[in-house]
């Protein structure tokens, strides 16, 4: 088992079922993708451009 190379205990010895392992992996992937997406949307340059554009629109 590949996991045996990285951990001293196997998943079954830790009490983790395949369902729980799949949930952990899925949640990790969703978190990483969501974090990357929100970071890209909240870039400093994009925020500053939007503030400058709003200021020009109000004048």
N, C-alpha and C positions, 0 to 999 in steps of 0.2 A: 504494500500500500504506500502511495506517495506521501500521504500525511505522516506516516511513521518516520519518514526521513527528517521531518521538521519539528516534530513534537515528541516529548518523552512519553506521553500517553496518547492512545488512540481516541478517536471521537467516541467510540462506544464506551471506553473506560471513563470518559468524562461525562457520560450520560447524555450525549447529543445524538439524537436520532437523525436520520437522513432528511426528514422534514424540517427540523430545526436548522440543520446545516444549510439547506437550500434557502431558508428564510433569511439567515444571516448573510449569505452571499448576495441574494437579491437585494436586501436592504442596503448593503454596502455599495453595490453598483448604482442603485437609485440615488444614494447620498452623493457619491462622487460626481455623477452626471448632473445632478441638480446644483451642486456647489459650483461646478465649472460653468454651467449655464448662467447662474445668477451673477457670478463674478464677471463674466463677459458682458452682461447687460449693465452692470454697475461700474463700468470703467470710469476713471476720473475724467478722461477726455470727453467721453460721451455726455457726462453730467455737465461739464463746463460748457460744451457746445449748446446744450439745451438751455442753460441759464442765459447764455449770450443771445441766443435766438429769441427767448422770451422777452429779454430787455429790449431788443430791436423791434419786436412786434408791438410792444406797449408804447413806443415813442411815436 
